[in-house]
Amino acid sequence: MATTVRVEDWVAAALREVAGEEGRPIGKVIEDALARYQKEKFWAGVHADFARLRSDSVAWNSYQDEIAYFEGGSMDGLENEPPFYTPDEEEEIRAEHARAEGGGDLGR
């Protein structure tokens, strides 16, 4: 189902320009922009949650203890199980972790 959305003239012009440059429909440009926005919003929330956790030393130490406990977990017998994340998702998570290290990493 198609829906009409009113936008400022400059937004419509920018959408037409990007769509023309990339040879894609305007709807696909909007879909991709929304997906990127949602991903950025998600990671901003993750970073805010970790900052909040770090600000409470008791909670942070408890979190670190829990990580240490599970780090020794055995993967024995799971060699033929499919991965939880796709390779692309793992790469994205690792890249976000690396970006976050400058302002505080996601783990320890």
Secondary structure, 3 states (H helix, E strand, C coil): CCCCCCCCHHHHHHHHHHHHHHCCCHHHHHHHHHHHHHHHHHHHHHHHHHHHHHHCHHHHHHHHHHHHHHHCCCCCCCCCCCCCCCHHHHHHHHHHHHHHHHHCCCCC
